[in-house]
Amino acid sequence: MADNINATFEHELKRLEKRVDALVRVCDQLQDENRSLKQRQDALTSERASLLQKNEQVRARVEAMIGRLKAMEQGS
């Protein structure tokens, strides 16, 4: 009877160990994915800031050109 209980206990312990190992693997995968996503987010945030700055520069240049064109029109 005690052997049967020990065998059942060992079986359950092994099953639990496998589940814990699987959980650890999933946690490791999620940490890797999270790290990768954070790096990607940082890169995209940086790219967005750069694009916004370039957009502002282009807008300023276009406004300057429009101003020069209007000045040329008024000068004629």
mmCIF file of the N, C-alpha and C atoms, coordinates in Angstrom:
data_MODEL
# 
_entry.id   MODEL 
# 
loop_
_atom_site.group_PDB 
_atom_site.id 
_atom_site.type_symbol 
_atom_site.label_atom_id 
_atom_site.label_alt_id 
_atom_site.label_comp_id 
_atom_site.label_asym_id 
_atom_site.label_entity_id 
_atom_site.label_seq_id 
_atom_site.pdbx_PDB_ins_code 
_atom_site.Cartn_x 
_atom_site.Cartn_y 
_atom_site.Cartn_z 
_atom_site.occupancy 
_atom_site.B_iso_or_equiv 
_atom_site.pdbx_formal_charge 
_atom_site.auth_seq_id 
_atom_site.auth_comp_id 
_atom_site.auth_asym_id 
_atom_site.auth_atom_id 
_atom_site.pdbx_PDB_model_num 
ATOM 1   N N  . MET A 1 1  ? 0.825  -1.186 0.000   1.00 0.00 ? 1  MET A N  1 
ATOM 2   C CA . MET A 1 1  ? 0.000  0.000  0.000   1.00 0.00 ? 1  MET A CA 1 
ATOM 3   C C  . MET A 1 1  ? 0.873  1.256  0.000   1.00 0.00 ? 1  MET A C  1 
ATOM 4   N N  . ALA A 1 2  ? 1.896  1.269  0.883   1.00 0.00 ? 2  ALA A N  1 
ATOM 5   C CA . ALA A 1 2  ? 2.802  2.415  0.965   1.00 0.00 ? 2  ALA A CA 1 
ATOM 6   C C  . ALA A 1 2  ? 3.585  2.566  -0.338  1.00 0.00 ? 2  ALA A C  1 
ATOM 7   N N  . ASP A 1 3  ? 3.958  1.426  -0.948  1.00 0.00 ? 3  ASP A N  1 
ATOM 8   C CA . ASP A 1 3  ? 4.667  1.479  -2.222  1.00 0.00 ? 3  ASP A CA 1 
ATOM 9   C C  . ASP A 1 3  ? 3.786  2.108  -3.296  1.00 0.00 ? 3  ASP A C  1 
ATOM 10  N N  . ASN A 1 4  ? 2.516  1.780  -3.288  1.00 0.00 ? 4  ASN A N  1 
ATOM 11  C CA . ASN A 1 4  ? 1.572  2.325  -4.259  1.00 0.00 ? 4  ASN A CA 1 
ATOM 12  C C  . ASN A 1 4  ? 1.436  3.842  -4.083  1.00 0.00 ? 4  ASN A C  1 
ATOM 13  N N  . ILE A 1 5  ? 1.372  4.274  -2.839  1.00 0.00 ? 5  ILE A N  1 
ATOM 14  C CA . ILE A 1 5  ? 1.267  5.707  -2.547  1.00 0.00 ? 5  ILE A CA 1 
ATOM 15  C C  . ILE A 1 5  ? 2.551  6.421  -2.982  1.00 0.00 ? 5  ILE A C  1 
ATOM 16  N N  . ASN A 1 6  ? 3.695  5.790  -2.700  1.00 0.00 ? 6  ASN A N  1 
ATOM 17  C CA . ASN A 1 6  ? 4.973  6.377  -3.113  1.00 0.00 ? 6  ASN A CA 1 
ATOM 18  C C  . ASN A 1 6  ? 5.075  6.458  -4.629  1.00 0.00 ? 6  ASN A C  1 
ATOM 19  N N  . ALA A 1 7  ? 4.622  5.429  -5.315  1.00 0.00 ? 7  ALA A N  1 
ATOM 20  C CA . ALA A 1 7  ? 4.665  5.416  -6.779  1.00 0.00 ? 7  ALA A CA 1 
ATOM 21  C C  . ALA A 1 7  ? 3.769  6.515  -7.340  1.00 0.00 ? 7  ALA A C  1 
ATOM 22  N N  . THR A 1 8  ? 2.593  6.655  -6.759  1.00 0.00 ? 8  THR A N  1 
ATOM 23  C CA . THR A 1 8  ? 1.674  7.701  -7.197  1.00 0.00 ? 8  THR A CA 1 
ATOM 24  C C  . THR A 1 8  ? 2.282  9.080  -6.934  1.00 0.00 ? 8  THR A C  1 
ATOM 25  N N  . PHE A 1 9  ? 2.878  9.227  -5.763  1.00 0.00 ? 9  PHE A N  1 
ATOM 26  C CA . PHE A 1 9  ? 3.515  10.486 -5.408  1.00 0.00 ? 9  PHE A CA 1 
ATOM 27  C C  . PHE A 1 9  ? 4.651  10.804 -6.379  1.00 0.00 ? 9  PHE A C  1 
ATOM 28  N N  . GLU A 1 10 ? 5.486  9.809  -6.678  1.00 0.00 ? 10 GLU A N  1 
ATOM 29  C CA . GLU A 1 10 ? 6.597  9.992  -7.609  1.00 0.00 ? 10 GLU A CA 1 
ATOM 30  C C  . GLU A 1 10 ? 6.086  10.378 -8.999  1.00 0.00 ? 10 GLU A C  1 
ATOM 31  N N  . HIS A 1 11 ? 5.011  9.691  -9.422  1.00 0.00 ? 11 HIS A N  1 
ATOM 32  C CA . HIS A 1 11 ? 4.417  9.985  -10.730 1.00 0.00 ? 11 HIS A CA 1 
ATOM 33  C C  . HIS A 1 11 ? 3.913  11.435 -10.777 1.00 0.00 ? 11 HIS A C  1 
ATOM 34  N N  . GLU A 1 12 ? 3.221  11.850 -9.758  1.00 0.00 ? 12 GLU A N  1 
ATOM 35  C CA . GLU A 1 12 ? 2.702  13.219 -9.698  1.00 0.00 ? 12 GLU A CA 1 
ATOM 36  C C  . GLU A 1 12 ? 3.837  14.235 -9.618  1.00 0.00 ? 12 GLU A C  1 
ATOM 37  N N  . LEU A 1 13 ? 4.877  13.888 -8.891  1.00 0.00 ? 13 LEU A N  1 
ATOM 38  C CA . LEU A 1 13 ? 6.028  14.763 -8.764  1.00 0.00 ? 13 LEU A CA 1 
ATOM 39  C C  . LEU A 1 13 ? 6.717  14.941 -10.127 1.00 0.00 ? 13 LEU A C  1 
ATOM 40  N N  . LYS A 1 14 ? 6.866  13.855 -10.860 1.00 0.00 ? 14 LYS A N  1 
ATOM 41  C CA . LYS A 1 14 ? 7.469  13.912 -12.201 1.00 0.00 ? 14 LYS A CA 1 
ATOM 42  C C  . LYS A 1 14 ? 6.593  14.755 -13.140 1.00 0.00 ? 14 LYS A C  1 
ATOM 43  N N  . ARG A 1 15 ? 5.282  14.547 -13.052 1.00 0.00 ? 15 ARG A N  1 
ATOM 44  C CA . ARG A 1 15 ? 4.353  15.302 -13.892 1.00 0.00 ? 15 ARG A CA 1 
ATOM 45  C C  . ARG A 1 15 ? 4.451  16.802 -13.574 1.00 0.00 ? 15 ARG A C  1 
ATOM 46  N N  . LEU A 1 16 ? 4.524  17.119 -12.301 1.00 0.00 ? 16 LEU A N  1 
ATOM 47  C CA . LEU A 1 16 ? 4.647  18.513 -11.877 1.00 0.00 ? 16 LEU A CA 1 
ATOM 48  C C  . LEU A 1 16 ? 5.982  19.095 -12.332 1.00 0.00 ? 16 LEU A C  1 
ATOM 49  N N  . GLU A 1 17 ? 7.026  18.306 -12.240 1.00 0.00 ? 17 GLU A N  1 
ATOM 50  C CA . GLU A 1 17 ? 8.345  18.757 -12.674 1.00 0.00 ? 17 GLU A CA 1 
ATOM 51  C C  . GLU A 1 17 ? 8.341  19.092 -14.169 1.00 0.00 ? 17 GLU A C  1 
ATOM 52  N N  . LYS A 1 18 ? 7.693  18.250 -14.960 1.00 0.00 ? 18 LYS A N  1 
ATOM 53  C CA . LYS A 1 18 ? 7.600  18.510 -16.407 1.00 0.00 ? 18 LYS A CA 1 
ATOM 54  C C  . LYS A 1 18 ? 6.815  19.795 -16.680 1.00 0.00 ? 18 LYS A C  1 
ATOM 55  N N  . ARG A 1 19 ? 5.744  19.994 -15.934 1.00 0.00 ? 19 ARG A N  1 
ATOM 56  C CA . ARG A 1 19 ? 4.941  21.213 -16.109 1.00 0.00 ? 19 ARG A CA 1 
ATOM 57  C C  . ARG A 1 19 ? 5.733  22.454 -15.718 1.00 0.00 ? 19 ARG A C  1 
ATOM 58  N N  . VAL A 1 20 ? 6.495  22.369 -14.645 1.00 0.00 ? 20 VAL A N  1 
ATOM 59  C CA . VAL A 1 20 ? 7.318  23.499 -14.209 1.00 0.00 ? 20 VAL A CA 1 
ATOM 60  C C  . VAL A 1 20 ? 8.400  23.785 -15.250 1.00 0.00 ? 20 VAL A C  1 
ATOM 61  N N  . ASP A 1 21 ? 9.030  22.735 -15.768 1.00 0.00 ? 21 ASP A N  1 
ATOM 62  C CA . ASP A 1 21 ? 10.039 22.913 -16.816 1.00 0.00 ? 21 ASP A CA 1 
ATOM 63  C C  . ASP A 1 21 ? 9.434  23.587 -18.042 1.00 0.00 ? 21 ASP A C  1 
ATOM 64  N N  . ALA A 1 22 ? 8.242  23.151 -18.431 1.00 0.00 ? 22 ALA A N  1 
ATOM 65  C CA . ALA A 1 22 ? 7.566  23.767 -19.579 1.00 0.00 ? 22 ALA A CA 1 
ATOM 66  C C  . ALA A 1 22 ? 7.259  25.230 -19.297 1.00 0.00 ? 22 ALA A C  1 
ATOM 67  N N  . LEU A 1 23 ? 6.846  25.522 -18.097 1.00 0.00 ? 23 LEU A N  1 
ATOM 68  C CA . LEU A 1 23 ? 6.540  26.901 -17.710 1.00 0.00 ? 23 LEU A CA 1 
ATOM 69  C C  . LEU A 1 23 ? 7.801  27.769 -17.740 1.00 0.00 ? 23 LEU A C  1 
ATOM 70  N N  . VAL A 1 24 ? 8.895  27.218 -17.284 1.00 0.00 ? 24 VAL A N  1 
ATOM 71  C CA . VAL A 1 24 ? 10.165 27.949 -17.310 1.00 0.00 ? 24 VAL A CA 1 
ATOM 72  C C  . VAL A 1 24 ? 10.562 28.246 -18.753 1.00 0.00 ? 24 VAL A C  1 
ATOM 73  N N  . ARG A 1 25 ? 10.393 27.273 -19.640 1.00 0.00 ? 25 ARG A N  1 
ATOM 74  C CA . ARG A 1 25 ? 10.710 27.497 -21.055 1.00 0.00 ? 25 ARG A CA 1 
ATOM 75  C C  . ARG A 1 25 ? 9.837  28.600 -21.645 1.00 0.00 ? 25 ARG A C  1 
ATOM 76  N N  . VAL A 1 26 ? 8.556  28.577 -21.325 1.00 0.00 ? 26 VAL A N  1 
ATOM 77  C CA . VAL A 1 26 ? 7.644  29.609 -21.829 1.00 0.00 ? 26 VAL A CA 1 
ATOM 78  C C  . VAL A 1 26 ? 8.052  30.978 -21.286 1.00 0.00 ? 26 VAL A C  1 
ATOM 79  N N  . CYS A 1 27 ? 8.398  31.046 -20.012 1.00 0.00 ? 27 CYS A N  1 
ATOM 80  C CA . CYS A 1 27 ? 8.839  32.314 -19.415 1.00 0.00 ? 27 CYS A CA 1 
ATOM 81  C C  . CYS A 1 27 ? 10.100 32.828 -20.103 1.00 0.00 ? 27 CYS A C  1 
ATOM 82  N N  . ASP A 1 28 ? 11.041 31.939 -20.381 1.00 0.00 ? 28 ASP A N  1 
ATOM 83  C CA . ASP A 1 28 ? 12.268 32.335 -21.079 1.00 0.00 ? 28 ASP A CA 1 
ATOM 84  C C  . ASP A 1 28 ? 11.948 32.873 -22.467 1.00 0.00 ? 28 ASP A C  1 
ATOM 85  N N  . GLN A 1 29 ? 11.061 32.180 -23.178 1.00 0.00 ? 29 GLN A N  1 
ATOM 86  C CA . GLN A 1 29 ? 10.671 32.630 -24.515 1.00 0.00 ? 29 GLN A CA 1 
ATOM 87  C C  . GLN A 1 29 ? 9.991  33.998 -24.449 1.00 0.00 ? 29 GLN A C  1 
ATOM 88  N N  . LEU A 1 30 ? 9.121  34.176 -23.475 1.00 0.00 ? 30 LEU A N  1 
ATOM 89  C CA . LEU A 1 30 ? 8.420  35.456 -23.337 1.00 0.00 ? 30 LEU A CA 1 
ATOM 90  C C  . LEU A 1 30 ? 9.383  36.582 -22.965 1.00 0.00 ? 30 LEU A C  1 
ATOM 91  N N  . GLN A 1 31 ? 10.369 36.289 -22.138 1.00 0.00 ? 31 GLN A N  1 
ATOM 92  C CA . GLN A 1 31 ? 11.367 37.305 -21.797 1.00 0.00 ? 31 GLN A CA 1 
ATOM 93  C C  . GLN A 1 31 ? 12.170 37.705 -23.032 1.00 0.00 ? 31 GLN A C  1 
ATOM 94  N N  . ASP A 1 32 ? 12.567 36.719 -23.832 1.00 0.00 ? 32 ASP A N  1 
ATOM 95  C CA . ASP A 1 32 ? 13.298 37.011 -25.066 1.00 0.00 ? 32 ASP A CA 1 
ATOM 96  C C  . ASP A 1 32 ? 12.440 37.842 -26.011 1.00 0.00 ? 32 ASP A C  1 
ATOM 97  N N  . GLU A 1 33 ? 11.186 37.442 -26.167 1.00 0.00 ? 33 GLU A N  1 
ATOM 98  C CA . GLU A 1 33 ? 10.281 38.180 -27.046 1.00 0.00 ? 33 GLU A CA 1 
ATOM 99  C C  . GLU A 1 33 ? 10.066 39.600 -26.527 1.00 0.00 ? 33 GLU A C  1 
ATOM 100 N N  . ASN A 1 34 ? 9.891  39.736 -25.227 1.00 0.00 ? 34 ASN A N  1 
ATOM 101 C CA . ASN A 1 34 ? 9.679  41.051 -24.622 1.00 0.00 ? 34 ASN A CA 1 
ATOM 102 C C  . ASN A 1 34 ? 10.899 41.948 -24.840 1.00 0.00 ? 34 ASN A C  1 
ATOM 103 N N  . ARG A 1 35 ? 12.081 41.393 -24.657 1.00 0.00 ? 35 ARG A N  1 
ATOM 104 C CA . ARG A 1 35 ? 13.318 42.151 -24.872 1.00 0.00 ? 35 ARG A CA 1 
ATOM 105 C C  . ARG A 1 35 ? 13.412 42.598 -26.331 1.00 0.00 ? 35 ARG A C  1 
ATOM 106 N N  . SER A 1 36 ? 13.098 41.696 -27.234 1.00 0.00 ? 36 SER A N  1 
ATOM 107 C CA . SER A 1 36 ? 13.134 42.013 -28.655 1.00 0.00 ? 36 SER A CA 1 
ATOM 108 C C  . SER A 1 36 ? 12.111 43.098 -29.007 1.00 0.00 ? 36 SER A C  1 
ATOM 109 N N  . LEU A 1 37 ? 10.915 42.985 -28.450 1.00 0.00 ? 37 LEU A N  1 
ATOM 110 C CA . LEU A 1 37 ? 9.880  43.979 -28.724 1.00 0.00 ? 37 LEU A CA 1 
ATOM 111 C C  . LEU A 1 37 ? 10.252 45.350 -28.166 1.00 0.00 ? 37 LEU A C  1 
ATOM 112 N N  . LYS A 1 38 ? 10.888 45.372 -27.003 1.00 0.00 ? 38 LYS A N  1 
ATOM 113 C CA . LYS A 1 38 ? 11.327 46.644 -26.430 1.00 0.00 ? 38 LYS A CA 1 
ATOM 114 C C  . LYS A 1 38 ? 12.397 47.285 -27.304 1.00 0.00 ? 38 LYS A C  1 
ATOM 115 N N  . GLN A 1 39 ? 13.325 46.471 -27.807 1.00 0.00 ? 39 GLN A N  1 
ATOM 116 C CA . GLN A 1 39 ? 14.357 47.003 -28.700 1.00 0.00 ? 39 GLN A CA 1 
ATOM 117 C C  . GLN A 1 39 ? 13.730 47.550 -29.977 1.00 0.00 ? 39 GLN A C  1 
ATOM 118 N N  . ARG A 1 40 ? 12.771 46.832 -30.514 1.00 0.00 ? 40 ARG A N  1 
ATOM 119 C CA . ARG A 1 40 ? 12.082 47.268 -31.729 1.00 0.00 ? 40 ARG A CA 1 
ATOM 120 C C  . ARG A 1 40 ? 11.311 48.570 -31.466 1.00 0.00 ? 40 ARG A C  1 
ATOM 121 N N  . GLN A 1 41 ? 10.667 48.645 -30.317 1.00 0.00 ? 41 GLN A N  1 
ATOM 122 C CA . GLN A 1 41 ? 9.929  49.862 -29.955 1.00 0.00 ? 41 GLN A CA 1 
ATOM 123 C C  . GLN A 1 41 ? 10.887 51.043 -29.833 1.00 0.00 ? 41 GLN A C  1 
ATOM 124 N N  . ASP A 1 42 ? 12.037 50.831 -29.204 1.00 0.00 ? 42 ASP A N  1 
ATOM 125 C CA . ASP A 1 42 ? 13.022 51.900 -29.085 1.00 0.00 ? 42 ASP A CA 1 
ATOM 126 C C  . ASP A 1 42 ? 13.497 52.361 -30.463 1.00 0.00 ? 42 ASP A C  1 
ATOM 127 N N  . ALA A 1 43 ? 13.755 51.410 -31.350 1.00 0.00 ? 43 ALA A N  1 
ATOM 128 C CA . ALA A 1 43 ? 14.202 51.753 -32.701 1.00 0.00 ? 43 ALA A CA 1 
ATOM 129 C C  . ALA A 1 43 ? 13.120 52.532 -33.446 1.00 0.00 ? 43 ALA A C  1 
ATOM 130 N N  . LEU A 1 44 ? 11.880 52.086 -33.316 1.00 0.00 ? 44 LEU A N  1 
ATOM 131 C CA . LEU A 1 44 ? 10.790 52.780 -34.005 1.00 0.00 ? 44 LEU A CA 1 
ATOM 132 C C  . LEU A 1 44 ? 10.546 54.167 -33.423 1.00 0.00 ? 44 LEU A C  1 
ATOM 133 N N  . THR A 1 45 ? 10.684 54.303 -32.120 1.00 0.00 ? 45 THR A N  1 
ATOM 134 C CA . THR A 1 45 ? 10.529 55.612 -31.485 1.00 0.00 ? 45 THR A CA 1 
ATOM 135 C C  . THR A 1 45 ? 11.604 56.570 -31.983 1.00 0.00 ? 45 THR A C  1 
ATOM 136 N N  . SER A 1 46 ? 12.826 56.065 -32.067 1.00 0.00 ? 46 SER A N  1 
ATOM 137 C CA . SER A 1 46 ? 13.930 56.879 -32.568 1.00 0.00 ? 46 SER A CA 1 
ATOM 138 C C  . SER A 1 46 ? 13.706 57.254 -34.034 1.00 0.00 ? 46 SER A C  1 
ATOM 139 N N  . GLU A 1 47 ? 13.265 56.284 -34.824 1.00 0.00 ? 47 GLU A N  1 
ATOM 140 C CA . GLU A 1 47 ? 12.994 56.545 -36.243 1.00 0.00 ? 47 GLU A CA 1 
ATOM 141 C C  . GLU A 1 47 ? 11.880 57.575 -36.397 1.00 0.00 ? 47 GLU A C  1 
ATOM 142 N N  . ARG A 1 48 ? 10.857 57.473 -35.566 1.00 0.00 ? 48 ARG A N  1 
ATOM 143 C CA . ARG A 1 48 ? 9.749  58.417 -35.618 1.00 0.00 ? 48 ARG A CA 1 
ATOM 144 C C  . ARG A 1 48 ? 10.223 59.831 -35.297 1.00 0.00 ? 48 ARG A C  1 
ATOM 145 N N  . ALA A 1 49 ? 11.053 59.954 -34.268 1.00 0.00 ? 49 ALA A N  1 
ATOM 146 C CA . ALA A 1 49 ? 11.579 61.270 -33.902 1.00 0.00 ? 49 ALA A CA 1 
ATOM 147 C C  . ALA A 1 49 ? 12.393 61.862 -35.048 1.00 0.00 ? 49 ALA A C  1 
ATOM 148 N N  . SER A 1 50 ? 13.199 61.025 -35.675 1.00 0.00 ? 50 SER A N  1 
ATOM 149 C CA . SER A 1 50 ? 13.996 61.477 -36.810 1.00 0.00 ? 50 SER A CA 1 
ATOM 150 C C  . SER A 1 50 ? 13.105 61.924 -37.963 1.00 0.00 ? 50 SER A C  1 
ATOM 151 N N  . LEU A 1 51 ? 12.080 61.152 -38.254 1.00 0.00 ? 51 LEU A N  1 
ATOM 152 C CA . LEU A 1 51 ? 11.169 61.505 -39.343 1.00 0.00 ? 51 LEU A CA 1 
ATOM 153 C C  . LEU A 1 51 ? 10.394 62.789 -39.040 1.00 0.00 ? 51 LEU A C  1 
ATOM 154 N N  . LEU A 1 52 ? 10.000 62.958 -37.782 1.00 0.00 ? 52 LEU A N  1 
ATOM 155 C CA . LEU A 1 52 ? 9.312  64.196 -37.407 1.00 0.00 ? 52 LEU A CA 1 
ATOM 156 C C  . LEU A 1 52 ? 10.233 65.399 -37.580 1.00 0.00 ? 52 LEU A C  1 
ATOM 157 N N  . GLN A 1 53 ? 11.498 65.239 -37.215 1.00 0.00 ? 53 GLN A N  1 
ATOM 158 C CA . GLN A 1 53 ? 12.452 66.330 -37.376 1.00 0.00 ? 53 GLN A CA 1 
ATOM 159 C C  . GLN A 1 53 ? 12.652 66.658 -38.854 1.00 0.00 ? 53 GLN A C  1 
ATOM 160 N N  . LYS A 1 54 ? 12.812 65.628 -39.678 1.00 0.00 ? 54 LYS A N  1 
ATOM 161 C CA . LYS A 1 54 ? 12.968 65.848 -41.117 1.00 0.00 ? 54 LYS A CA 1 
ATOM 162 C C  . LYS A 1 54 ? 11.719 66.495 -41.707 1.00 0.00 ? 54 LYS A C  1 
ATOM 163 N N  . ASN A 1 55 ? 10.561 66.054 -41.242 1.00 0.00 ? 55 ASN A N  1 
ATOM 164 C CA . ASN A 1 55 ? 9.309  66.628 -41.720 1.00 0.00 ? 55 ASN A CA 1 
ATOM 165 C C  . ASN A 1 55 ? 9.243  68.119 -41.381 1.00 0.00 ? 55 ASN A C  1 
ATOM 166 N N  . GLU A 1 56 ? 9.663  68.468 -40.190 1.00 0.00 ? 56 GLU A N  1 
ATOM 167 C CA . GLU A 1 56 ? 9.674  69.869 -39.766 1.00 0.00 ? 56 GLU A CA 1 
ATOM 168 C C  . GLU A 1 56 ? 10.645 70.679 -40.617 1.00 0.00 ? 56 GLU A C  1 
ATOM 169 N N  . GLN A 1 57 ? 11.795 70.122 -40.923 1.00 0.00 ? 57 GLN A N  1 
ATOM 170 C CA . GLN A 1 57 ? 12.770 70.806 -41.770 1.00 0.00 ? 57 GLN A CA 1 
ATOM 171 C C  . GLN A 1 57 ? 12.209 71.039 -43.171 1.00 0.00 ? 57 GLN A C  1 
ATOM 172 N N  . VAL A 1 58 ? 11.574 70.027 -43.724 1.00 0.00 ? 58 VAL A N  1 
ATOM 173 C CA . VAL A 1 58 ? 10.981 70.153 -45.059 1.00 0.00 ? 58 VAL A CA 1 
ATOM 174 C C  . VAL A 1 58 ? 9.867  71.197 -45.039 1.00 0.00 ? 58 VAL A C  1 
ATOM 175 N N  . ARG A 1 59 ? 9.047  71.175 -43.995 1.00 0.00 ? 59 ARG A N  1 
ATOM 176 C CA . ARG A 1 59 ? 7.961  72.157 -43.895 1.00 0.00 ? 59 ARG A CA 1 
ATOM 177 C C  . ARG A 1 59 ? 8.526  73.575 -43.853 1.00 0.00 ? 59 ARG A C  1 
ATOM 178 N N  . ALA A 1 60 ? 9.581  73.768 -43.102 1.00 0.00 ? 60 ALA A N  1 
ATOM 179 C CA . ALA A 1 60 ? 10.199 75.089 -43.009 1.00 0.00 ? 60 ALA A CA 1 
ATOM 180 C C  . ALA A 1 60 ? 10.761 75.518 -44.359 1.00 0.00 ? 60 ALA A C  1 
ATOM 181 N N  . ARG A 1 61 ? 11.381 74.587 -45.066 1.00 0.00 ? 61 ARG A N  1 
ATOM 182 C CA . ARG A 1 61 ? 11.928 74.919 -46.397 1.00 0.00 ? 61 ARG A CA 1 
ATOM 183 C C  . ARG A 1 61 ? 10.822 75.265 -47.377 1.00 0.00 ? 61 ARG A C  1 
ATOM 184 N N  . VAL A 1 62 ? 9.734  74.515 -47.342 1.00 0.00 ? 62 VAL A N  1 
ATOM 185 C CA . VAL A 1 62 ? 8.610  74.792 -48.244 1.00 0.00 ? 62 VAL A CA 1 
ATOM 186 C C  . VAL A 1 62 ? 8.004  76.157 -47.910 1.00 0.00 ? 62 VAL A C  1 
ATOM 187 N N  . GLU A 1 63 ? 7.837  76.447 -46.631 1.00 0.00 ? 63 GLU A N  1 
ATOM 188 C CA . GLU A 1 63 ? 7.300  77.753 -46.243 1.00 0.00 ? 63 GLU A CA 1 
ATOM 189 C C  . GLU A 1 63 ? 8.219  78.881 -46.693 1.00 0.00 ? 63 GLU A C  1 
ATOM 190 N N  . ALA A 1 64 ? 9.530  78.655 -46.595 1.00 0.00 ? 64 ALA A N  1 
ATOM 191 C CA . ALA A 1 64 ? 10.489 79.663 -47.047 1.00 0.00 ? 64 ALA A CA 1 
ATOM 192 C C  . ALA A 1 64 ? 10.378 79.869 -48.556 1.00 0.00 ? 64 ALA A C  1 
ATOM 193 N N  . MET A 1 65 ? 10.232 78.773 -49.296 1.00 0.00 ? 65 MET A N  1 
ATOM 194 C CA . MET A 1 65 ? 10.078 78.895 -50.751 1.00 0.00 ? 65 MET A CA 1 
ATOM 195 C C  . MET A 1 65 ? 8.801  79.639 -51.105 1.00 0.00 ? 65 MET A C  1 
ATOM 196 N N  . ILE A 1 66 ? 7.735  79.331 -50.406 1.00 0.00 ? 66 ILE A N  1 
ATOM 197 C CA . ILE A 1 66 ? 6.465  80.025 -50.651 1.00 0.00 ? 66 ILE A CA 1 
ATOM 198 C C  . ILE A 1 66 ? 6.634  81.515 -50.360 1.00 0.00 ? 66 ILE A C  1 
ATOM 199 N N  . GLY A 1 67 ? 7.307  81.835 -49.287 1.00 0.00 ? 67 GLY A N  1 
ATOM 200 C CA . GLY A 1 67 ? 7.570  83.241 -48.955 1.00 0.00 ? 67 GLY A CA 1 
ATOM 201 C C  . GLY A 1 67 ? 8.368  83.930 -50.043 1.00 0.00 ? 67 GLY A C  1 
ATOM 202 N N  . ARG A 1 68 ? 9.400  83.252 -50.559 1.00 0.00 ? 68 ARG A N  1 
ATOM 203 C CA . ARG A 1 68 ? 10.200 83.847 -51.640 1.00 0.00 ? 68 ARG A CA 1 
ATOM 204 C C  . ARG A 1 68 ? 9.370  84.020 -52.900 1.00 0.00 ? 68 ARG A C  1 
ATOM 205 N N  . LEU A 1 69 ? 8.536  83.048 -53.214 1.00 0.00 ? 69 LEU A N  1 
ATOM 206 C CA . LEU A 1 69 ? 7.666  83.163 -54.400 1.00 0.00 ? 69 LEU A CA 1 
ATOM 207 C C  . LEU A 1 69 ? 6.699  84.329 -54.269 1.00 0.00 ? 69 LEU A C  1 
ATOM 208 N N  . LYS A 1 70 ? 6.117  84.487 -53.091 1.00 0.00 ? 70 LYS A N  1 
ATOM 209 C CA . LYS A 1 70 ? 5.201  85.615 -52.870 1.00 0.00 ? 70 LYS A CA 1 
ATOM 210 C C  . LYS A 1 70 ? 5.936  86.927 -52.981 1.00 0.00 ? 70 LYS A C  1 
ATOM 211 N N  . ALA A 1 71 ? 7.175  86.990 -52.472 1.00 0.00 ? 71 ALA A N  1 
ATOM 212 C CA . ALA A 1 71 ? 7.979  88.204 -52.570 1.00 0.00 ? 71 ALA A CA 1 
ATOM 213 C C  . ALA A 1 71 ? 8.297  88.510 -54.015 1.00 0.00 ? 71 ALA A C  1 
ATOM 214 N N  . MET A 1 72 ? 8.587  87.477 -54.796 1.00 0.00 ? 72 MET A N  1 
ATOM 215 C CA . MET A 1 72 ? 8.876  87.668 -56.215 1.00 0.00 ? 72 MET A CA 1 
ATOM 216 C C  . MET A 1 72 ? 7.643  88.179 -56.946 1.00 0.00 ? 72 MET A C  1 
ATOM 217 N N  . GLU A 1 73 ? 6.463  87.638 -56.583 1.00 0.00 ? 73 GLU A N  1 
ATOM 218 C CA . GLU A 1 73 ? 5.207  88.087 -57.201 1.00 0.00 ? 73 GLU A CA 1 
ATOM 219 C C  . GLU A 1 73 ? 4.964  89.567 -56.904 1.00 0.00 ? 73 GLU A C  1 
ATOM 220 N N  . GLN A 1 74 ? 5.189  89.948 -55.672 1.00 0.00 ? 74 GLN A N  1 
ATOM 221 C CA . GLN A 1 74 ? 4.939  91.334 -55.281 1.00 0.00 ? 74 GLN A CA 1 
ATOM 222 C C  . GLN A 1 74 ? 5.979  92.262 -55.883 1.00 0.00 ? 74 GLN A C  1 
ATOM 223 N N  . GLY A 1 75 ? 7.165  91.763 -56.159 1.00 0.00 ? 75 GLY A N  1 
ATOM 224 C CA . GLY A 1 75 ? 8.217  92.571 -56.762 1.00 0.00 ? 75 GLY A CA 1 
ATOM 225 C C  . GLY A 1 75 ? 8.017  92.823 -58.254 1.00 0.00 ? 75 GLY A C  1 
ATOM 226 N N  . SER A 1 76 ? 7.230  91.967 -58.868 1.00 0.00 ? 76 SER A N  1 
ATOM 227 C CA . SER A 1 76 ? 7.020  92.104 -60.327 1.00 0.00 ? 76 SER A CA 1 
ATOM 228 C C  . SER A 1 76 ? 6.008  93.154 -60.671 1.00 0.00 ? 76 SER A C  1 
# 
